[in-house]
Amino acid sequence: MSKEEILKAHIEYVNWLDELTNLNEMKGNTPYKEGKWSPNEIVMHLAEWDRFTLEERIPFMKEGAILETFPNFEVFNAKAAARANEQTFAETLAYAKQQRQAIMEQLQQIDEVEWDKIFNIGEHEVTIRNYFVDFIEHDLHHKNQIA
């Protein structure tokens, strides 16, 4: 994927968040399937990974850098779900939109020649491009749960 395609996918994500404003609070806080997360929890999960990426990844995605491995997924995701349950679905949507727009702004600042330079997350070699291709796949997985 090109930088432009990745940014376009982020715009589509923000548009999807806007579409979710059509869900009322009750539907936004009802699990999409028994034993699963609600749309509110799913969106907060995505928003918290956006926040993590803004704070702990993008500033350090430099050639040769060695970034810490990801935090414990279960603990991180449980905290995100708990946070969702402390606020309205509308508040979660606004927060998620703010986080993703901040990512888009950061990515627009990074020259495309930097997108294929290798850095490490733990033991794994990564580039900005493949990090965000995976990111978009993660978005699609969760969007399909709500759709």
C-alpha positions as CSV (number, residue, x, y, z in Angstrom):
1,M,0.0,0.0,0.0
2,S,1.2,3.5,-0.7
3,K,1.2,6.3,1.8
4,E,-1.8,7.8,0.0
5,E,-3.7,4.5,0.2
6,I,-3.0,4.2,3.9
7,L,-4.2,7.7,4.6
8,K,-7.3,7.1,2.5
9,A,-8.0,4.0,4.7
10,H,-7.7,6.3,7.7
11,I,-10.2,8.8,6.2
12,E,-12.6,5.9,5.6
13,Y,-12.2,4.8,9.2
14,V,-13.1,8.4,10.4
15,N,-16.1,8.3,8.0
16,W,-17.2,5.0,9.5
17,L,-17.0,6.5,13.0
18,D,-19.3,9.3,11.8
19,E,-21.7,6.7,10.5
20,L,-21.7,5.0,13.9
21,T,-23.3,8.2,15.4
22,N,-26.5,6.8,14.0
23,L,-26.5,4.1,16.6
24,N,-28.3,5.1,19.8
25,E,-26.6,4.7,23.2
26,M,-28.5,1.5,23.9
27,K,-27.3,-0.2,20.7
28,G,-23.9,1.3,21.1
29,N,-23.6,-0.4,24.5
30,T,-25.1,-3.7,23.6
31,P,-22.6,-6.5,22.7
32,Y,-22.8,-7.4,19.0
33,K,-23.0,-11.1,20.0
34,E,-23.4,-12.8,23.3
35,G,-20.2,-12.8,25.3
36,K,-18.6,-10.2,22.9
37,W,-17.8,-6.5,23.2
38,S,-20.3,-3.8,22.5
39,P,-19.6,-1.2,19.7
40,N,-18.6,1.2,22.4
41,E,-16.0,-1.2,23.7
42,I,-14.7,-2.1,20.2
43,V,-14.4,1.6,19.3
44,M,-12.6,2.4,22.5
45,H,-10.3,-0.6,22.0
46,L,-9.3,0.8,18.6
47,A,-9.0,4.4,20.0
48,E,-6.7,3.2,22.8
49,W,-4.4,1.5,20.3
50,D,-4.5,4.7,18.3
51,R,-3.4,6.6,21.4
52,F,-0.7,4.0,22.1
53,T,0.5,4.4,18.5
54,L,0.6,8.2,18.8
55,E,2.5,8.2,22.1
56,E,4.7,5.1,22.0
57,R,5.2,4.3,18.3
58,I,5.1,7.1,15.7
59,P,7.7,9.4,17.5
60,F,10.2,6.5,17.6
61,M,9.7,4.9,14.2
62,K,13.2,5.7,12.9
63,E,15.6,3.6,10.9
64,G,17.5,1.3,13.3
65,A,15.4,2.1,16.3
66,I,14.5,-0.7,18.8
67,L,11.1,-0.2,20.3
68,E,9.7,-2.1,23.3
69,T,7.4,-5.0,22.5
70,F,3.7,-4.4,22.7
71,P,2.1,-4.3,26.1
72,N,0.1,-7.3,27.3
73,F,-2.9,-7.4,25.0
74,E,-5.4,-8.8,27.4
75,V,-4.6,-6.2,30.1
76,F,-4.5,-3.3,27.6
77,N,-7.8,-4.4,26.0
78,A,-9.5,-4.9,29.3
79,K,-8.5,-1.4,30.4
80,A,-9.9,0.0,27.1
81,A,-13.2,-1.9,27.6
82,A,-13.5,-0.6,31.2
83,R,-12.9,3.0,30.0
84,A,-15.6,2.6,27.4
85,N,-18.1,1.6,30.1
86,E,-17.3,4.8,32.0
87,Q,-18.5,7.1,29.3
88,T,-21.2,7.4,26.6
89,F,-20.9,5.9,23.2
90,A,-21.0,9.4,21.7
91,E,-18.0,10.4,23.9
92,T,-16.1,7.3,22.8
93,L,-16.8,8.1,19.1
94,A,-15.5,11.7,19.6
95,Y,-12.4,10.4,21.3
96,A,-11.7,7.8,18.7
97,K,-12.1,10.4,15.9
98,Q,-9.7,12.7,17.6
99,Q,-7.1,10.0,18.0
100,R,-7.3,8.8,14.4
101,Q,-7.2,12.4,13.1
102,A,-4.0,12.9,15.1
103,I,-2.5,9.8,13.6
104,M,-3.3,11.1,10.1
105,E,-1.7,14.4,10.8
106,Q,1.5,12.7,12.1
107,L,1.6,10.3,9.1
108,Q,1.2,13.2,6.6
109,Q,4.3,14.8,8.1
110,I,6.5,11.7,7.5
111,D,8.2,11.7,4.1
112,E,7.3,8.6,2.1
113,V,11.0,7.6,1.8
114,E,11.0,7.0,5.5
115,W,8.1,4.5,5.2
116,D,10.2,1.6,4.2
117,K,13.1,2.0,6.6
118,I,13.5,-0.8,9.1
119,F,13.2,-0.5,12.8
120,N,12.4,-3.2,15.4
121,I,9.5,-3.7,17.8
122,G,11.0,-6.2,20.2
123,E,12.6,-8.9,18.0
124,H,10.4,-8.1,14.9
125,E,11.6,-6.0,12.0
126,V,9.0,-3.5,11.0
127,T,8.6,-0.5,8.7
128,I,6.1,2.3,9.0
129,R,4.3,1.0,5.9
130,N,3.8,-2.6,7.2
131,Y,2.9,-1.4,10.7
132,F,0.0,0.6,9.2
133,V,-1.0,-2.0,6.7
134,D,-1.5,-4.3,9.8
135,F,-3.2,-1.5,11.6
136,I,-5.8,-1.2,8.8
137,E,-6.4,-4.9,8.8
138,H,-7.0,-4.7,12.5
139,D,-9.5,-1.9,11.9
140,L,-11.3,-4.0,9.2
141,H,-11.6,-6.9,11.6
142,H,-13.4,-4.8,14.2
143,K,-15.4,-2.8,11.7
144,N,-16.9,-6.1,10.4
145,Q,-18.0,-7.1,13.9
146,I,-20.1,-3.9,14.1
147,A,-21.3,-3.9,10.5
